[in-house]
Amino acid sequence: MASTENKVCLIVIDGWGISSNTEGNAIKAAETPVMDALASDSSRATTIDASGLAVGLPEGLMGNSEVGHLTIGSGRALYQDLVRINLAVDHRDDPKHGLYNNPNLIAALSRAKTTNNRIHFMGLVSDGGVHGHINHMMAFFDAAKRAGVKDAYLHFIGDGRDTRPTSGSGYLKTALEHFKNIGYGKLADVVGRYYAMDRDKRWERVQVAYEMLTQRKGEQVADGEAAVALMEERYKDESNEKKGDEFMKPIIVGPNHEEGKLKDGDTFVLFNYRSDRMREIAEALGIKPPFETSVVPKDTALYCMTQYNAAFPMPQLFPPQVPANVLAEAVGNQGVSQMHVAETEKYAHVTFFFNGGQEKQFNLEERVMVPSPKDVPTYDLKPEMNAAGVADEVIKAMESGKYPFVMCNFAPPDMVGHTGQYKPAVKACEATDACIGRIKESCAKLGFIMLVTADHGNAEQMISPQGGPHTAHTTNRVPFYMFDPQSKYSWKQTTRNTTLQDVAPTVLELLGLPVPSDMDGQSLVNLGA
């Protein structure tokens, strides 16, 4: 086993946020002398962000146990698809994550340039934000122009379910205005999601959209303005019950109606990010139409926004994220043994989620699962849960001398917090504090540096602002405390927003191990203290 500069014990408390409010704050009401003492050491106590963009969620959204442990263990935020794409669009020049530097978008644009200088973009055009977004569409046309592709065509899918049924003409006007502003982009056709986004194998519907693309079947108009006018005319058709954007029958656009057709050799991009309603049209375009049709373009290439189906061979602009060099992997790669401990309720969080959403057990990684209580229906009836059992296993691992890195989760503040029962939540916090105290004593005796953080807030807000129990997580910052028996280290002074992403690099630096470049977080430890 390789040696390390220090031995580290990382404790992740589930559901322990920081709040100055006293009403309904089970943490403040609890007797927590250990955490209080850690918090009072200003050179080794700070708070870190555990919600919203800091952990890969939409801005302002409360954190949760899964993304909290993912972020802690990965040393980076693993953004949800929508957040990830929004950031890529908003920071499109970013060399690492920006849209203009997206490898598969670059590949699609390059292919279009070197074949016939034509590229197609198809997706839901609205700001409903459930399946796709108009801002993403406009960014793709910006990218195509920037790349020098001669002709880029929009195949507009009308929404009308996640937006008002007759709002599509407004979104089309926005798209056309964007094309005018940048001097680039052409509207090829319009069709409702009823046809292009079926998910129940009603292939006769998908065939309507497919043959619009490949055979130009639909009502023909001269230009984009005429398409807007036709949509608005159809909205007023009282004889048709299905007259909104969702049910919009194909409209073929342009003085030369063949121009926007999907032709041999063309490059095609589907820009919806939600997978379920893109699978059928993607299968028809990228594999083989599962229906009888007279025209199937040859030598086309389809690129998908995200993974619509794991079995599909098409490249994805934003494929599933499987983070490389997460904390457990980085430790194991250096030949260092580690132990992960949690009770049953949170075992997946210190294994699967902490390891970057991967089932694998990394080199020299061992695990212990402590049984959660089964003798009570809800944990407010046994608020300490089995925190003592977790502490026992952590101390045993440290005493064994086998593991320079030990980490664990304490579940009570979160699990009892979710019951909405205030007094039991106070007891849960006290039980957790007592267990941390036991581990701290062992750290002092055995020379371990102890780090204490949390995955998100919960127990600090047990009463809703509207009155009654509050059972959800919070957006409050969480603690990041260090106990250093030799007082060698302290936290750096920084003005940036510190987050859960910084935990893994901090652990590695204290261990004296290299921090992988894959991690976006930064160590907070001041090695010269």
N, C-alpha and C positions, 0 to 999 in steps of 0.2 A: 504493500500500500504506500502511495506517495505521501510525503509529508506536506504540511501546510504551515503557513506563517502563524495562523491562529486557529483556534477551534471556535465554531459558531453554532449557536442554537437560535433558530428563528421560530418565534411564536406568532401565529396568525389567530387573532381573536375574531370570531364571527359575530358581526353586528355591534361593534363598539365604536360609535362616533363621538366626536368632540362638539359639545354645544354649551354655551354659557347659560342657556335657559334652564331654570330649575324645575318648572312645572312639568310633571310627567317624565322627568329625567331620572330613570332608574339608576344610571351610572353615578350621577351626583348624589343621589340619595343613599347609595350603598356605602358600606364601610370598605374602602379599597386602599388600604395603606401602602401596598406594594406599588400599584399603578400611580398613586399620588406622589410617592417618593421619586419614581422614575420621571414623572412629569415635572417635578420641581427642579430637576437638574437641567438648567436651561442650555448648557453646552452640549447636552446629549438627548434633548427632547425637542421634537418638532412635529408638525402635522403635515399630512400629504393628501392629495386629492384622490378620491376613490369613486368618482362618478363622472357621467357625461363623456366628453371626448377623451378625458384622461385615461379611461378604460375601454375606449372603443365604442361607446354608446352615443346616441344623439345628444347634443348639448343640452344640459339641464336635466337629463334623465338620471334617476337614482341608480347606484350600483347594485350588484347582486353577487351572490357567493361564487357563481360560476365565472363571471368575467373578472371578479376580483382576484381569484386564484390564478386564472389564466394570465392576468397582467403581472401579478407578483412573480409567478414562476417563469414567465417568458421574458421579462425585462423590456417589454414593449406593449403597446396597445394593439390588440387584434381587432381591428375595426369591423363592425357589421357591414354588410355589403353596401347599404345606402350611405353610411357614414364614410366608408372607404372611397366610394365613387365621388361623393360630394367633395371630399378633401382633394382628390385627384383633379377634379374640375376647378375647384377654387384656387388651387396652387399648381396649376397645370405645367409650370416650368420647373417644378421641383425635380431635381435630378434622380431622386430615389422613388418618389411616390406620385409624381405629377403625370397627368394624362398624356402630355406630349412625349413623355419618355416611357409610356407603357409599351412593353416589348411586343405584345401581340397586336396592338393598334398600329405600331410602327410596321409590323410585318404585313398587316392588311393593306395599309397605304402604299407600302413599297411594292407589294404584289400588283395592286391596281395600276401603279405607274408603269410597271415593266410589262404588263400584259396589254390592256387596251385603254388605260387612262379613265376607267369608269369605276365608281364605287357607289353602292347603295346602302342607305341606313333606314332601318324599319323598327318602329316601336310605338308604344303608347305616348302620345304627345299631350300632356296635361301637367298640372302641378299637384295632382292628387297624391303623388308620392308613395303609392302602394306597389305599383308594378314598374313604373318608369317615371322619368321627369323630363319636362321640356328643356330644362337647363342643360341636361346631359346631351340631348339632341343637338342643341346649338353649339355646344363645345366640340362635338364631333365634326361639324361642318367647319368650324374654325381650324381644327386640326387638319382636315383634308385640304383646305385652302393653303395652310401653312406648308404642308408637305408637297404641294404642287400637283395634286391630282386634278386633271382637267375638268372632269364632270362628276358631280356628286348629286345623288337623287334621294329625296325624302319620300318614303312610303308611310304616310300618316295614318296611324291607327287611332280612331276616335274612342274616347273614354265613356263618359256618361253614367258610370256607376260610382266611381270614387270622386266624381265631380258632378256638377249639375248636368242634366240630360241634354241640354242645348247650349252648352258652353264651348263646344268644340270649334265652332267657327271663330270664336275669339282667340283660341290657342293657335288656330291656323293663321290668323292675321298676324299674331306675334311671330310665328315662324317665318312668314313671308317678309315681314318687316326686317327680321334679322338677316335674311338673304339679301335684301336690298341694301342694308347698312354695310355689309361686308363685301358686297359685289360678287356674291358667289352662292351657289346652291340652287337646286331646281326641285319643284314639287312634282312628283311623278303621279301620285294617286292618293286616294283617301278611301278608307274602309273602316267599318266598326269592329270593335273587339269581339262582338258576337261571332264574327267569322274568323278573324285572324288569331283569336286568343282562346279558342275552345280548349277544354281540358278533359272532356268526357268521351273522347273518341267519336264525336259526331263529325266524321271526316267529310261529310257533305258540306258542312260549314267551312271547314278549312280549305276545301277545294275551291270555294268561291274566292277566297283571298289568294290562293295559289294561282288560279287562272287569271286573276286580275294582274298579277305580277308577270306571268309568263305568256299570256295570250291577249292581254289588254281587254278582257271582258268587263264591261261596265258602261255607265253613261259617260259620254265624252264631253269635255268642256275645253275651252281654248286656253285658259290660264288659271293662275291661282285665285285671282279675284272672282272669276266665274265659278270656281269650286266653292269659295265662300258663299257666294250668292245661291248656289244650288243647295248647299247644306241648309241655309236659312230658309229657303223655299220649302225644303222637305220638313223642317221643323213645324211648319204651318199646315201641313197636310193632315186635315182632320180625319180623312178616310183611312189613315194608317195608324194603328195603335202603337206599332213599334217604329217610331219615327225619330228617336233621338240619336245621339252620337254612337251609343252602343250598337245600334242596329243599322248604322249607315251602310247602305249598299254601295258597291264600288263606284268610284268616280275616277275616270281616267283624264289626266291633265296634260295640256300642251298642244301647240299647233301641230306638232308631229307626235301623234299619240304613241308611236313605236319607240320614241327616244328613251323613255323611262322604263322600258321593258327589261326584265331580267334576261340577258342574252348569254350566249356561249362565252365562256372565259371571264365572266364578270365576278367581281368581289362584292360580298354582301355581309353587312353587320347588323345583327339584332341587338338593340340597345335596352330592352327591358332587363331589369336585374332580378326580379322575382321569377322563379323557375317554373312554377306549375302551369302557367298559361302560355308558356313559350315552347313547351316540349313538342307539341304536335306540329306547329309551323316549322320549327327547327328540324324535326325529323323529315318533313316533306321537302324542305329546301336543302338540307345537308346530307341526307342519307338516300332516301327514295320515297316518293309519294306513295302512301298506302291506299291509293285510290286510282281509278282509271282516268288518265288524262293524256291528251294527244301531244303535248309539248313538254319536254323535260330538258332544260338547258344543259349543255355539256361543259365540263372543265370549269365549273364555278367553284368558288371557295367561300364557305360560310364561317364567320367568326361570331361567337356568342359573348354577351356581356359577362355572364357568370356561368357556373356549371348548371345547366338545365337538367341534365341526366348524366350520372357517372359513367354510363355506357356509351355516351355519344363521343365520337372521335374529334369533334370540332374544337379548335383552339378557343380559349376563353380569355377575355381581356382582364377579368378579375377572378382568377381561379380560387378554389378553396385555399385558405391559408393553413399551411402546416409549418409552424415556426421551427426553424433550425436553431440549434445551439441554445436551447432553453437552459435554465439554471441547473436542473438535475442532470441534463446531458453534459453541460460544460464541466460540472464537477466530476462526473464519471469519466469523461474523456481524459481528465488529468490523473486518473488512477486514484481518486479519493473516494472513500466509502461514505455512504450517507444513509440516514434512517428517516422515514416519513411516518408520522403517527397521527391517527385521528380515531374518534369513535365512529360507529357504523354510519350515523347520519351524515357525516362529512368526509367519509373515507374517499369517495370519488374526487373530492376537492383537493386532497393532498396527493392524489395519484394522477388520474386522468386529466383534470383541469390544470393542476399545478405543472404538469408535464406538457402543457401546450395543446391540450385537447387530443392527446395521443394515448392509446392503450398501452404502448410499450413501457417496459420497465428498463431503465437505462443501466449502464455498466455500474456495478458495485452499489446499486440502489436496493435497499431493503425496506420493507413496509410492515407495520403492525396495525391491525384493526382491533380496536377495543369495543366490545359490544355496548350499544346504547341500551338504556333500560327498556324492558318489554313489559314491565309489571304495571305500567300506567298508560291510560289512553292518550293523554296529552302531557307535555313536559312541564306545564305549570304546576302539576301535582308532584313533580320531582325535579325542581329547577336546577339542581346541581348536575343532573344527568350523570354521565360517567367521566366528568372532568378529572376526578382523582385517578381513575384508571389510565387516562392519557398521561397525566403527570408521572405516574409510576413508570410507564414505559419509556418516557423521555429520559427520566433520571437513570433508568436501567441502561439505556443505550449510551448515555454519556459515561456512566461508570464503567462500562465494558472496555472503554479505551479503543474501540474499533472504528468509531465514527467521528471524524473531525467536523462533519456537518450533520446536525439533527434539526428537523423541523416538525412542527405539529400544528393542529387546529384545535381551538377550544370552542365548542358549539353552543353552550348554554345561553349567552346573551341574545343570540339570534333566534334560536329555536323557541326559547321562552318568550322572547320579544314578540314573536309572531302570534302568540296566544292572546295578546292584548291585556294580559293580567299584570298589573303594575307591581304588586308586592312580590309575586314569584320572580319577576324580572330583576328586582333588587337583589333577591337571594341568588339568582343566577350569576349576577355580576360579582357578588361577594365570593361565591364558590370559585369562580374563575380567577379572581385576584389571589385567593389563598393558594391555588395551584401554581400560579406564576411565581408566587413567593417561594414555594418549595423548589421550583426549578432554579430560581435565582440563587438560592443558597447552594445548590449543587454546582451551579456555574462558578460561584465564588470559590468553592472548594476544589473544583476540577480545572479551573483556568479557562472556562468557556466565556466568550463574549455573547451576551444575550441581546437579541433584537426582538422588540415587540411591536407588532402593527395589527391592522384589522383589514378585512376585505371590503367593508362598507359600514355605514351606520345603521342603527336600529334601536337598541335599548335606551338610547338617550332621548328618544321621543316616543313615549307610550300613550300620550293623549293627543288627539287630533285637534288642530286649531279650530275646527268646527264643533268640538266637544265630542266626548265618547272615546273609546279606545283607538289608538293608532297602531296598526299591525304591520305596516309596510316598512320597507327600508327608507333611508333618508339620503340626502345629497351632502350631508355634513362631511367635513374632512375627518381623517382618522389619525390615530397616533402613530408615530414612528420613534420609539424610545430605544436607547442603547444603555446596557449595563456592562461596563468594562471593569473587571476586577482590579486591573492594574492602572486604570485611569490614563491609558496611553492615548486614547483616541477621543475625538469629539466630532460634532457635525460641522460641515463647512457652512459659512455664511453665504447665502445666495438669495437673489431677488426673483429668480424664475419660479414658475409654478412647479413645485415638487409633487410627484405623483407615485402611485404604486409601481410604476415602471422603474423607479429608482431603487427598489428593494433588492432585486437580483444583482445588479452591478455592485451594490454596497456589500452584499454577502461575499461576492467573489473577491472584491478588493481586500476585505478583511481576511479572507482565507489565503490571500496572496496568490490567487489564480488569475489568469488572463480573462478579461471581459470580452466576449465575442462582439465583433462589429455588428452582428445582427441585432443586438440589443439597442434600443433607442434611449433607454434610461441612462442615468449617470449616477455614479457613486456619490453618496452624500458625506462620506467619511473624510475627515481631515487627518491624514496620516501623520502630520507633524505636530499634533496636539501634545 
